[in-house]
Amino acid sequence: MKPQHDVELTEKQKEEIDEIALQRIRAMNSDEFLCQDIDKKIHAMGESVKAYFKTRLTFHTKASKK
């Protein structure tokens, strides 16, 4: 059984989710309103897309600390 985040997404979907994850990382350091707006987008996503978002958010969080 595949984990939820392994559900096939198109490259375009992956790029869009990756950009949202980057926006969330940037916003955490600057603008609470923007964070809330991004969180609303995340909340509206399907579960498999949310799972992929979480993996990208974790990746970018780690990368931003280097």
C-alpha positions, 0 to 999 in steps of 0.5 A: 500500500502506497503512503498517501503522499505517493499518490501520483500528482502532475509535475504542474501540481507538484510545482504549485505545491512546492511554491506554496510550501516556499511561500509558507516558509517565507511568510512564517518569518514576516506576515501572519496574514499571509500565513493565514491565507496560505493555511486556508489554501492548504486546508482546502486541499485533498488529503493526498495533496496535503500530505505532499505539501507537508513533505515539501514544507518539511524539506524547505524548513530544513533547507532554510535552517542551513 
